[in-house]
Amino acid sequence: MSDEDSPSSAGVPREAIQNQYEWSAIKPSTAVVETVAQAANCDHQELSPLYEWIDPEALDAIIAPPLARTTHTTTSISFTYTDYSVTVHSTGAVHVAPA
């Protein structure tokens, strides 16, 4: 995606943000799309599909498996989605910054 095509190219500054989620209420894959849309200051439908960048079902299974609520381990996954670096933590944090 070129700078002209990116959702954040409409003169709105791109910013790094971090949101906190409860994985029992929202899937990590959905939280990623919401947080990137917020950082890009656009509607989530303006973004390319997450599955073009990472397997959403695998992300959900790794970050928020059913057993994660009963263990004391933490997991994080980092990847690029559209023009953003994304890190998703099993603690519920989603950090998004311009790539």
ZIVENSUL-V295479 format. One record per residue. N is the residue number from 0. RES is the residue in three letters. PHI is phi in degrees with one decimal (none if undefined). PSI is psi in whole degrees, -180 to 180 (999 if undefined). Layout:
# ZIVENSUL-V295479
n->{N & N}
res->{RES & RES}
phi->{PHI & PHI}
psi->{PSI & PSI}
This chain:
# ZIVENSUL-V295479
n->{0 & 1 & 2 & 3 & 4 & 5 & 6 & 7 & 8 & 9 & 10 & 11 & 12 & 13 & 14 & 15 & 16 & 17 & 18 & 19 & 20 & 21 & 22 & 23 & 24 & 25 & 26 & 27 & 28 & 29 & 30 & 31 & 32 & 33 & 34 & 35 & 36 & 37 & 38 & 39 & 40 & 41 & 42 & 43 & 44 & 45 & 46 & 47 & 48 & 49 & 50 & 51 & 52 & 53 & 54 & 55 & 56 & 57 & 58 & 59 & 60 & 61 & 62 & 63 & 64 & 65 & 66 & 67 & 68 & 69 & 70 & 71 & 72 & 73 & 74 & 75 & 76 & 77 & 78 & 79 & 80 & 81 & 82 & 83 & 84 & 85 & 86 & 87 & 88 & 89 & 90 & 91 & 92 & 93 & 94 & 95 & 96 & 97 & 98}
res->{MET & SER & ASP & GLU & ASP & SER & PRO & SER & SER & ALA & GLY & VAL & PRO & ARG & GLU & ALA & ILE & GLN & ASN & GLN & TYR & GLU & TRP & SER & ALA & ILE & LYS & PRO & SER & THR & ALA & VAL & VAL & GLU & THR & VAL & ALA & GLN & ALA & ALA & ASN & CYS & ASP & HIS & GLN & GLU & LEU & SER & PRO & LEU & TYR & GLU & TRP & ILE & ASP & PRO & GLU & ALA & LEU & ASP & ALA & ILE & ILE & ALA & PRO & PRO & LEU & ALA & ARG & THR & THR & HIS & THR & THR & THR & SER & ILE & SER & PHE & THR & TYR & THR & ASP & TYR & SER & VAL & THR & VAL & HIS & SER & THR & GLY & ALA & VAL & HIS & VAL & ALA & PRO & ALA}
phi->{none & -83.7 & -60.9 & -67.3 & -90.1 & -71.0 & -60.9 & -92.2 & -84.1 & -82.7 & 88.7 & -90.8 & -63.0 & -80.6 & -138.2 & -88.5 & -139.9 & -136.5 & -116.4 & -111.9 & -127.2 & -107.9 & -64.8 & -75.9 & -107.0 & -151.1 & -74.5 & -55.0 & -62.4 & -67.4 & -62.6 & -61.7 & -62.4 & -62.2 & -70.4 & -65.6 & -61.3 & -64.1 & -66.0 & -84.5 & 56.0 & -144.4 & -76.2 & -60.6 & -72.6 & -80.8 & -83.8 & -68.6 & -59.8 & -58.3 & -64.0 & -76.1 & -115.9 & -156.4 & -76.0 & -60.6 & -66.9 & -66.7 & -58.1 & -60.9 & -67.3 & -79.0 & -78.9 & -130.0 & -69.2 & -55.3 & -76.9 & -61.3 & -74.0 & -110.8 & -109.4 & -109.1 & -94.9 & -122.4 & -132.6 & -140.9 & -131.1 & -118.5 & -161.5 & -102.8 & -134.4 & 51.6 & -103.1 & -127.0 & -88.7 & -122.1 & -127.3 & -114.4 & -111.0 & -66.3 & -76.3 & 107.2 & -83.7 & -125.0 & -109.2 & -129.4 & -141.6 & -55.3 & -78.2}
psi->{129 & 167 & -33 & -29 & -15 & 146 & -23 & 6 & 4 & 27 & -1 & 126 & 138 & 144 & 158 & 136 & 160 & 129 & 152 & 131 & 161 & 114 & -16 & -14 & -21 & 143 & 144 & -39 & -40 & -41 & -38 & -49 & -43 & -43 & -40 & -41 & -39 & -44 & -36 & -5 & 51 & 171 & 145 & -25 & -15 & -14 & 154 & 155 & 138 & -35 & -14 & -12 & -37 & 154 & 109 & -38 & -38 & -42 & -48 & -43 & -35 & -44 & -39 & 54 & 158 & -34 & -13 & -27 & -16 & 2 & 167 & 17 & 155 & 150 & 147 & 149 & 133 & 141 & 171 & 134 & 123 & -122 & 26 & 145 & 129 & 134 & 125 & 129 & 146 & -13 & -10 & -5 & 137 & 116 & 130 & 130 & 150 & 137 & 999}
